[in-house]
Amino acid sequence: MAAPSGTARMAVSLQWAERILGWITEIPAAILVVAEIVVMFASVVARYVFNRPLIWSDELAVILFIWLTMFGAVIALRRGEHMRLTTVLSLVSPRWRSWLETVAFINIIVFLVAIISPTSEYLADQWAILTSALRIHDTFRVAAIAVGVVLMLAVAVLRLFQNSSARQVLAAVVVIFLVAGALVAARPLLLAIGNLNLIVFFAGLVTVCVAIGTPIAFSFGLATLAYLSIATTAPMTIIVSRMDEGVSELILLSIPLFVVLGLLTEMMGLARALIDFMVSVLGHIRGGLSYVLIGGMFLVSGISGSKTADMAAVAPVLFPEMKRRGSRPGELVALLSATGAMSETIPPSFVLLTMGSVTGISIAALFTGGLLPAAVATLALVIMVYIRSRTEAPVGARAPRAAIVKLFFAALPALALPFIIRATVVEGVATATEVSSVGVVYTLVVGYLVYRSFDVRRVFPMLVATASLSGAILLIIGMATAMAWALTQSGFSQQLAEAMAAVPGGRYGFLAVSIVAFAILGAVLEGIPAVVLFGPLLFPAARALGIHDVHYAVVAILSMGLGLFAPPFGIGFYSACAIGGVAADDASRRIWPYLGVLLLAVIIVALFPWLSTGLL
């Protein structure tokens, strides 16, 4: 028998490397997901049942969370599940597509190599910090970032060996080197034009990277790296520290736990029972389940403090049946994104809480003032769904009343889940982060005892999928946090506030510019960072023009919701695509009518202050 050729031996070696990367990332990630659920639920039981709170539980959860995030980011890169746009790639020939994908992977490699040294420095700095409860060196927590960077670098290099020729790699390296050299050579000019250089880095460079298929998270990271290294003297450890800050917020832990909850409701039979009941009630109506999706997002919004977690709690329950009924995946994700933008002012919303804390506005007033504007936005989406579903064929006859009643009682445990989740938070049984673990345990018990549905073979893939989705989403948030810091330190925020205060047209001109500005800020900074950065700056100008604080807050938050879910920069939009398992370019073509009616709703709220202040 002839000895294997060098190419065959290389292929076998790459396959083994692929398997090893799978073992050392997927198994720990699955264990971490389970550990997070156990820690969070144990914290609830210890505090509420035994009145002996675990003072170390939140700290341990955050440590496990950042490790879960980084392992998940590696898994997402290995599986090709990081969010990216493929519109340009779909328009070019296969030869150019392959080369552009090579460029995208080299972009990833360049970024990861560039932050290896800053990551090492950051780890060394954190050794002097001891955690408050567990009293361990913080380096053990942030070491997850270093491990994630090294493993993602290994995955990216492996993909180059598997998918790209030496000629493609060489050509891509030359192009990237020339672009980097041009930016370095233009440094005097970039410094001379002041903050106009932000357009070059955070509009031009991000747009180019996204257009050629570089994942969104790495596009944000590359732009921030280029800006800090060329236009500032800031240390590169800033990128690592801001990324750490972005992915270490305890409230974000609700994302993977709600992803698990959504997948469990399908696996344990709750989703099936719920869908059967909703179909019996609304299934005969054109677009009926789209109305259910809107109502579901209205119901769960604000429970977790994260729009991504809200979507992750609703979409996995409804999407399978909606797809079986012929709905296009891109249309579903577009509607899901729109419902996320619509529900930003529904209490208890962490954006509302943050707005009140940084501006001094009454939280109770914000909670009351957000209800009617959210109802206006909901009505706008309902009208759009009605218009878009008029051409759909009828899907069946109305179910008999006896069948509806029977299905109602069968679905009652599933219908109780969102009310249990909300009541658990409102009554103080669990925090917004912990409540998802309560939902997971409830779903496991009810699914096993009532619906008799449990497939142990699906557990490990479900846990790995949770880690991958969470890592893809949270890496975007981490990179966006670093980019937000760069924008703030540039003085852009102060300049923006001064420019907006000087716009013509009085209060209506100011509101019009505010809608546009907060939509852009929502896309770039996400809701809470934008509120923290610009709330204190812009509210004094609004008060000077006679605009009620609650009215301006509601307009600002709804506008940020539009930006948060607007492609090509809105983080929420890519989160919705990840949750729905849909390519971003497919959904981006369908989302604009929904965002259009939501913009109309925002304008109506801005023109009629009573909608925000009438119930105060």
N, C-alpha and C positions, 0 to 999 in steps of 0.2 A: 504494500500500500504506500502510495506516495506521501511524503511528509506535507503537512499543511503549508500553504504559501504564507508569505509575510503578511499579505492583506487579510487572509483568513485568521491568522493568529491575532492580528490587530483587532478584528471584529469580535473574536472571542474575548479578548481582554477588555474591550469596551463594554461588552455585555455583562461581564463579571463586575466591572466598576459600577455599572448601572444598578445591578442588584445590591451591591454593597451600600451604595448611597440610599437605596430604598430601605434597606434594613435599619441603617443607623439613623434614619430620620422618621420613618413612618411608625415604627414601634414605640420610640420615646414620645412622639407626638400623640399617639392614641392613649398612652398611659397618662400623659399630662392632661388631656381632656377629661378623663375619668377623675383624676386627682382634683381638678378644679371643681367639678361637681360635688365631690365628697366634702371638700373643705368648705365650700359655700353653704351646703345644706347642713353640715355639722355646726357651722356658726349660727344658723337660724335656730336649730334645735337647742343648742346650749344656751342661747340668750333668751328665747321665748318660752321654752318648756322648762328648763332648769334654772333660769335666771342667773346663769353663770357664763357671761360672755367670754368668748375666746379672744383675748386681746391681740393675739398673734395671727389670727386667721386672715385679715386683710393683707397684712405684710407678706405672709406666705403665698397668698393668692397672687399678689403682684409679681413675686419672684417666679412662680410657676408660669405666670401669664406671659412674661417676656420671653421665656424659653419656648413656650408654645408658639408664640408669634414668629420667632425666628425659624424654628423647625418647620412651621407651616409655610413660611416664605420660601424655604428651600424646596419643599415638596411642590409648591405651586410652580416654581421655576422648572423643576424636573418634569412636571406634567404639562407644562405650557399653559398654566391657568392664571398667570398674572394678567391683569387688565391691560389691553392695548388696542389701538385702532388698526384695522387692516384694510381700510378703504383704498389707500394708494397701492398696497400690495396686490389687491384684487384687480387693479386696472393695468398692471404692467405684465410683461411676458414672464414665463416661468424662470427664464435665465436671470432677469433683473430682480425678480422676487427673491430668488435664492441668494443673490448678492446682497440685497437690502437686509435680509434676515441675518446674513453674516455681519453686516455693519451693526445691526441692532445688538447682537450678542457681544461684539467687541466693545460697543458702548457700555454694556453691562460690566464687562471685564475691566475696562478702564476705570469706571467708577469704583468698583470693589477694590481694585488694587490701590487706588488713590486713598481710600479711607482705612487701609490696613494699619498704617503707622499711626494715624490719629486715634484709631480704636485702641491700639496698644497703650497710647498715652492716657487715654480716658480711663482705661481699666486701672492703670497705675495710680491715677489721681483718686479713684474711688476706693482704693484700699484703706485710706485713712478714715473713711466714713463707716460707722457701725450702724446697722439698722436698729431702730428704736425698741422693737419688741423681741426679736430673735437674737439680737446682739451678734450678728455675723457681719463680716466685711461685705460692703456693697459690691465689691468686685465679683463675688460669686453670682450676683444677679445680672450685672451688665456683661459678664463673660458670655452670656447668650448671644450678644451682638457679634462678638468676635467669632464664635463658633458658626453663627449663621453666615457671616461674611465669607469665611473660609469655605464652607460647604457650598454656598451659592457660586463662588468662584470655581470650585471643582465642577459643578454642574454645567456652568457656562462653557468652560474649556472642553468638557466632554462633548457638549453639543457641537462645538466647532469641529472636533475630530470626526464626529458622526455625520455631519450634514454639509460641511464646507470643504472645498478643495483648497490646496495651498495657494493657488493663484487668486482665488476669491479673498482669502484671508489677507494676502499681501496687498491687494488693491484696496481693501477696506481700511487696512492700517494706514496706507499712504493718504487716503482721503481724510481720515480722522486726524492724522498728524498735520496735514495742511490746514484744516479748519482750526485746530488748536493753535498752530503757529500764527495764523492770521489774527486770531483774537489776542494773542500775546503781543504781536507787533502793533496792534491797534490800541494797546493799553493807554498811551498818552492821549489819544483822541477820546477814548471811552471815559477817561477821568475828566477830560476837559468839558464834556457835554453834561456832566453831573448825573442827575437821576434819570435823564433820558436813556442812559445805558441800561436801565431796567428793561426797556423795550427789547434791546438786543438779547439779553439773557433770558428773561422770564416770559417774553412773547415769542421772539424769533427762534431762539435755541430750543425751547420747549416744543414749539410747533413743529420744527423740523424733526426732532427726535420722535415725537408722537407719530408724525406722518409716515416715517419709514418703518414703523412697527416696534420701536423700542417700548417696553412696558412703561406704563404711566409713572409708576413709582420711581423707576430709574431715570426717566426723563426729568422729573422734578429734581432728583438728586444730582444729576449731571449739571443742570442749569444752576443750582445753588453752589455746587463745587466750582464751576467756572466763574461765577460772579465773585465769590469770596476770594478766590485765588488771584484773580486778575484786577478786580476793581476795589478791593479792600486789603487791609493788613490783618484781618481777623484770623485766628488760628483755625485750622481745619477740624480741630476737636469740637468746634461748634456744631458741625453737622451731626456728629455722633451723639453729642449731648442733647441736641434738640430732637433727634430721632428717638432717643431714649425717653425723653419727656413725652413725646407724642404717643408712644406705644405703651407707656407705663401708667396711664390713667386707669384707676380701678374701675370706673364706670364702663370703660371699653371691654371689660371682661364679659359683659353681658352679650357681646357679639357672638363669640363661639358657643356660649351656653344657649342662646336663643337659636342658633343654627342647629345645635343638637336637638333642642325641643321641637323645632319644625320637622326635622327628619324623623324623630321618634313618633310624632303624631301620625305620620304616614305609615311607619313600620308597625306601630302597635294597634292600628285600626281606628284610631280616633278620627283621623282625616276622612277615612272612607265613610264612617257614620255621619260625620258632619256634612260632607259633600252630598250624600244621598238625601239628607233632609233639606238642604238648601236647593238642590235640584228639584225636589218635589214642590217647593214653594215658588221658586223663580225660574226653574229650568225651561218652562214653556215660553218665557218672555225673551224677546231678542236682546242679547247682551246681558242676560240676567246675572250671570256669574261675575261680570265686570262690575255691576252694582254691588255685589257682595264683596268684591275686593276693595272697593272704595269704602264701604261700611266697615270692613274688617280693619283697615288701616286707621280709620277714625276711632275705632274702639280701642285698639292697642297702643295708639300713639302716645308717647310720653312715658310709658311704663318703664322703659329701659334707659331713657335719656339719650338714646342713639337711634337715629333714623335707620341706620343699617340693621340694627337689631330688631327694630319694628318690622322692617320688610322681611327679615329672615324668619320672623314668627308667623307671618301671614302667607307669604308666597308659596312655600313648599306645601301648604295645605290645599291651596286652590289651583295652582298651576297645572298639576297633572290632569285633573278633570277638564280644565279649560282647554288644554292642548288636545285631549281626546275628543273634545267637541268641535275641534277645527280652528281654534284661535291660533293666530300666528305668534310664535315665541317673541319676535321683535315687538309686536303690538302689546303683548302682555307686559314686557319689561318697560315699555314706554308708559303704560298706564300705571305700573307700580312706581316708577320714578315720579310721575305726576302726583300720585297720592302721598308720597313722601314729602314733596314740596308743599302740598296742600295742608298737611297736618302739623306744620311747624308751630302754630300758636295754640294748639290744643293742650290744656293743662292735664297732668303736671308735666311741663316741658322744661328740660334743663336749659334750653336757650332762654326761655322766659325767666327762669331763676337767675341765670347769669346776668341777663339784662338788668334785672332789678338790683342785683348786688353791686354792679359797677356803676349804675347811674343813680341809685337812691330811690328808684320808683317803687311804690308798694307792690309786693309780690301778689297780694290778693287782688289788687286792681288789675295787674297784668293778666292774671288767670281769668278774671271776669271779662276783661276787654278782648281777650283772644278768641272767645267762643263764637260770636257772630261773624267776625271775619273768616274764621275757619269754615263756618256754615256756608258763607258766600262762595268760598273757593270750592267746597264740596259740591254745591249746586252747579257751579260752572263745569266741573268734571262730569257730573251726571248728565247735563245737557249735551256735552261732547260725546259721551258714550251713546246716548240716545241717537244722536245724528249719525255717528259712524256705524251703528248697528241696524239702521233702517233697512239696509239692503240684504241683511242676513236672512236666510231662510228660516221659517219656524222650525223649532227643534222637537216638537212633540205636543201632545195634548196635556191639559192640566191634570195633575194627579188627583185621584179621589180623596175626599176629606179623610176617610178612614185610614188610607195609606199615609197621609201626611201626619196624622196623630201618632200612628205606630212608629214612623220614622223619627218623630220628635222625641218620643220617650227613649228610643234606641240611641239617639244622638245627644240626649241630655247630659251625660258625663262629659262629652266633648264640648258641648255648648257652655258648660260651666267653667271650662278652663280659662278663657279670657277674664271672666268675672272673678275667679279665684286669684288670678295673677294681679288684677287691679286692686282687689280688696286687700290682698296681702301687703301691698305697698301702702295703700291709704291708711290701713289700720296699724301700720308700724310693725307688722310681724317680721317683715324682711325689707332690706333696702332694695333700691332699684337694681343693684348688681346681683343681689342674692336671690331675687324673686324667680329668676329663670331656673335656678336649681330646684326650687319648690315645684315649678311647673314640670321639670324633668321627672322628679320622683313621683308626682301625681300621675303623669302620663304612663310611667312604667307600671305603677300599681293598677290603675284603671285598665290599661291595655291588657295586662296579664289576667286580671280577675274578671273583667267584664267582657272584653272583646276577644279574649283567648288568642291573642296574636303576638307571637314573638319568634323571630327567626335569628338564631344565634349567629348564623353565617353572615348576616348583614351588619353585625355590630362593628367589627374591625374596619371594613370599608367605610362605614358611616363616620366613625371617629376620625379616620384619615382624611376623608372629604371635609369634615368640619375644620380640621387643622389647616388644610390647604386653602380653603375659602377664607378663613380668618387671617391667615398669614398674608394672603394677597391684598385684602382690604386694609389691614393694619399697617403694612409696609407703606402703602400710599399715604395713610394718615401721618406716619412718622416722617416721611420725606416732605410732605406738605407743611408739617410743623417747622422743619428746618428752613424751608423756603419762606414761610411767614416771618420767621425771625429776621431773615436777611432783608425782607421788604421793610420791616419795622425799623431796623437799625439804619436803613438808608435815609430815613427822614421822610419817606414817601407818605406816611400816615398824616404827619403834621401838614405837609403841603396840600394833601387832599382836603383836609378839613378847612384850611384857609381858602382854597379855591371854591369849595361848595358854599361857603358863607357869603361869597361875593357874587353868586349867580343872579341874573336879573329875573324878574317875575314874581318877587315876593315869596309868600309861603308856598304857592303852587309851583313856582319854578324850582324852589328848594326841594319840594317833595319829588318833583319829576327827576331832578338830578340825583336825589337820594335813592330812588328806585333803581336807576341805572348803576349807581356806584355800589350799592349794597348787593345787587345781583352779581357784579363783577367780584366784589370781595367774597361773597359766598362761594363763588367758583374757585377762587384762589386760596382762601384761608379757611373755609368751612365756617359754620355758624358761630360756635362759641369763641374761637380765636378772633374772629372779626368783631364780635360784640365787645370783647375785652379790649381790643386795640382801639376801636373807633367810637364806641359808645360814649365814653367820657369826653371825646373831642367834639362830636357832632351835636349832642343833645343841648349844650348851651346855645349853640347857633339856632337850633329849632325853637327853643323857648323864647329867644329874642324876637323871633318872627311870629310869636303867638300860637305856635303849634303845641297841642296838648301832649304831654310826655307819653301817655299810654297810646295815643293815636300814632305818634311817630315811632314808638317801639314796635307796634304791630305792623306798620308799613315796612319798617326796616327788616323785621324777621321774615315776613312773607317774601320780600324781595330777595333776601339771602337764600331762602328756600328755592327760588327760581334758579339762582346761580349755582347752588349746590347740586342741582340735578340737570344742569344744562351742559351738553357736550360742546366743545371737546375737553374742557377743563374740570367740570363739576365732579367732585369726588363721589358724591352720592349716586350719580348716574352710573359710574363704573361699579360701584358696590351693587346696585340693582342688577346690572348685567351679570356680575359674578354670581349673585344669588339665583338669577333666572337661567344661568348657563347659556347665555346668548352673546354672540359677537357684538361688540360695541357699535360697529358701523351699521349693523342691521337695525338695532334699536334707535340709533341716532336719526335715522331717516323718518322715523315714525313719531318721535316724541314732540316735535315742534308744534303740531296743532294743540296738543294738551298744554304745553307751556304757554301757547298763545292765549288760550282761554283763562289760564291762571293769571297771566299778565293783565288781562282785562279785569279779572276779579281784584287784583291788587290796585289797579287804577280806580275802580269803584270804591274800594275801602279808603283810598287816599282822598278822593273827592268828597266823601260823606263821612266826616269824623264821628257822627253819631253811632255808626256801626261799631266803633271801638270804645266810645265813651258813654253810650246811651244807657248801658246797664250798670254803670258805676254808682 
